[in-house]
Amino acid sequence: MHEEPQGPAEEEPAVGTTGPQAIAPEPATGPDRLDELAQRLGDELAGLRAEVAREHHRAAAREQVIDRLHEENQRLRAGERLLLLRPLLTDLQRLRHDLLRTAAGLPAGFDAAAAADMLRSYAASLELTLERGGVTVLAPVPGAAFDPATQRATGTVPAVDPGQEATVAEVVLDGYHDVEAGRTVVPAAVRVHRWLPDPDPAPAATGPEPASTTHPTPNP
């Protein structure tokens, strides 16, 4: 009986070799795996710290820009305010000098009437100064209708007839109007007429009463 010659024995593929049937290596476990995770967390935390630091730096730079712009705005406003007030301040300085010079040169016989005229002239000068600043004087006229938009009532005065109801009786203080803004900045203070009818009017007369007649008593 003859034995057939056998071919070379087939070798089994080694574990971990490449090929369609290759087996991937298992991930590291134990202390090595923990060290890897710790390293990754440390890197991520470092990146977050760097990003926070950059954001903080950018925020600080923005705050500095805002502060600088605010300071420049305040300086510009102060300069504009000074330019607007300069004519008014010049007029007030001139008025002060005029008052001091007039007070120093008053004659000995200066009476009340002359003092009143002098004060009215200075009031007129101030009115011109206000007009140059865009403010006009509101001077109500007694007898005119009360205007709540430009006037405020500080009291009432009894009216002598119904036609005086809600009219200006007395002017307490003048008001002031802003021409540019088109509104009253200080309303004029006035007293207003108020009509109060008599709650118990006297009865109208109907004529003289007839004289009473007496008859003499006859003597017995």
C-alpha positions in Angstrom: 0.0 0.0 0.0 1.5 3.2 -1.1 1.1 6.5 0.8 0.4 9.6 -1.2 2.9 12.3 -0.7 1.5 15.2 1.3 2.1 18.8 0.4 3.6 21.3 2.8 1.4 22.0 5.9 -0.6 25.3 5.8 0.7 27.8 8.4 -1.9 29.7 10.5 -1.6 33.6 10.3 0.1 35.2 13.2 -2.0 37.3 15.5 -1.7 41.0 14.9 -0.5 40.8 11.3 -2.0 42.9 8.5 -4.7 41.6 6.3 -8.4 41.3 6.1 -8.5 39.2 9.1 -6.1 41.3 11.2 -7.1 42.0 14.8 -6.7 45.6 16.0 -4.7 46.1 19.2 -6.7 46.8 22.3 -6.5 50.3 23.8 -4.3 50.9 26.7 -5.9 50.3 30.1 -4.9 51.0 33.6 -2.4 53.7 34.7 -1.3 54.4 31.1 -4.9 55.2 30.1 -5.4 57.5 33.2 -2.1 59.3 32.4 -3.3 59.9 28.8 -6.7 61.3 30.0 -5.0 63.6 32.5 -2.6 64.9 29.9 -5.6 65.7 27.6 -7.5 67.4 30.3 -4.5 69.4 31.3 -4.0 70.6 27.7 -7.7 71.6 27.4 -7.6 73.5 30.6 -4.5 75.3 29.5 -6.2 76.3 26.3 -9.2 77.5 28.2 -7.0 79.6 30.5 -5.3 81.1 27.5 -8.6 82.0 25.8 -10.0 83.5 29.0 -6.8 85.6 29.4 -7.1 86.8 25.8 -10.8 87.7 26.3 -9.9 89.6 29.5 -7.2 91.5 27.7 -9.6 92.4 24.9 -12.2 93.5 27.4 -9.7 95.7 29.3 -8.7 97.3 26.0 -12.3 98.0 25.1 -12.8 99.6 28.6 -9.8 101.8 28.0 -11.2 102.9 24.6 -14.6 103.7 26.1 -13.0 105.7 29.0 -10.9 107.7 26.6 -13.9 108.4 24.3 -15.9 109.5 27.4 -13.2 111.9 28.5 -12.9 113.4 25.0 -16.7 113.8 24.9 -16.7 115.6 28.2 -13.9 117.9 27.1 -15.8 118.7 23.9 -19.0 119.3 25.8 -17.2 121.6 28.2 -15.7 123.5 25.3 -19.0 123.9 23.6 -20.7 125.0 26.8 -18.0 127.6 27.3 -18.4 128.9 23.8 -22.2 129.2 24.2 -21.9 130.9 27.6 -19.1 133.3 26.7 -21.3 136.1 25.3 -23.6 135.8 28.3 -20.7 135.9 30.8 -19.3 138.9 29.0 -22.6 140.7 29.4 -22.9 139.8 33.0 -19.4 141.1 33.7 -20.2 144.3 32.0 -23.5 144.7 34.0 -21.6 144.1 37.3 -19.1 146.8 36.4 -21.9 149.2 35.6 -23.7 148.5 38.9 -20.5 149.1 40.9 -19.7 152.3 39.0 -23.2 153.6 39.4 -23.3 152.8 43.1 -20.0 154.6 43.6 -21.3 157.7 41.9 -24.8 158.1 43.3 -25.5 161.7 44.3 -26.5 162.6 47.9 -30.1 163.5 46.9 -30.7 160.2 45.1 -34.4 159.5 45.8 -36.6 156.4 45.4 -38.0 157.4 42.0 -34.5 157.7 40.5 -33.5 154.4 42.0 -36.6 152.7 40.5 -35.7 154.2 37.0 -32.1 153.0 37.3 -33.2 149.5 38.3 -35.6 149.3 35.4 -32.9 150.3 33.0 -30.7 147.5 34.3 -33.6 145.0 34.0 -33.9 146.1 30.3 -30.2 145.5 29.8 -30.6 142.0 31.2 -33.6 141.3 29.0 -31.4 142.1 25.9 -28.8 139.8 27.2 -31.4 137.0 27.6 -32.6 137.6 24.0 -29.1 137.2 22.7 -29.0 133.9 24.5 -32.3 132.7 22.8 -34.6 133.4 25.8 -37.4 135.9 25.7 -39.4 137.4 28.6 -43.0 136.4 29.1 -44.8 139.5 30.6 -48.5 138.7 31.0 -51.0 141.6 30.6 -53.6 142.0 33.4 -57.1 141.4 32.1 -55.9 138.9 29.4 -57.1 135.3 29.5 -55.1 132.9 31.7 -52.8 130.6 29.7 -51.8 127.4 31.6 -49.2 126.7 28.9 -47.1 129.8 29.8 -48.5 130.8 33.2 -49.1 129.3 36.6 -51.7 130.6 39.1 -50.4 131.4 42.5 -53.7 132.7 43.9 -57.1 134.1 43.0 -58.7 137.5 43.2 -62.5 137.9 43.4 -64.0 139.1 40.1 -66.5 141.9 40.0 -68.5 140.4 37.2 -68.6 137.0 35.4 -66.7 138.4 32.4 -63.5 138.5 34.5 -63.6 134.8 35.2 -60.2 133.1 34.4 -58.4 136.3 33.5 -55.1 137.6 34.8 -55.7 139.8 37.8 -52.1 140.5 38.9 -48.6 139.6 37.6 -46.4 138.2 40.4 -43.3 137.3 38.3 -42.5 137.3 34.6 -41.8 134.0 32.8 -39.2 133.0 30.2 -39.5 131.3 26.9 -36.8 129.3 25.0 -37.0 130.4 21.4 -34.9 127.6 19.9 -36.7 124.8 21.8 -40.1 126.5 21.3 -41.2 125.9 24.9 -41.6 127.8 28.2 -38.7 127.2 30.5 -40.2 129.3 33.4 -43.9 130.0 33.5 -45.1 133.4 34.6 -46.6 133.6 38.1 -50.0 135.3 38.1 -53.1 135.7 40.3 -56.3 134.9 38.5 -59.8 136.4 38.7 -62.5 134.0 40.0 -66.1 134.8 39.8 -68.1 133.7 42.9 -71.8 134.4 42.5 -73.7 135.5 45.7 -75.3 132.3 47.1 -78.1 134.3 48.8 -79.0 137.3 46.6 -81.2 140.0 48.2 -84.8 139.9 47.0 -85.8 142.5 44.4 -87.9 145.5 45.6 -91.5 145.4 44.4 -92.4 149.0 45.3 -93.4 151.0 48.4 -95.7 149.4 50.8 -99.2 151.1 51.1 -99.6 153.3 54.2 -101.8 151.7 56.9 -105.0 153.6 57.6 -106.4 154.0 61.1 -110.0 154.8 61.9 -110.7 157.1 64.9 -112.7 155.4 67.7 -116.0 157.2 68.2 -116.6 158.8 71.6 -119.6 157.3 73.5 
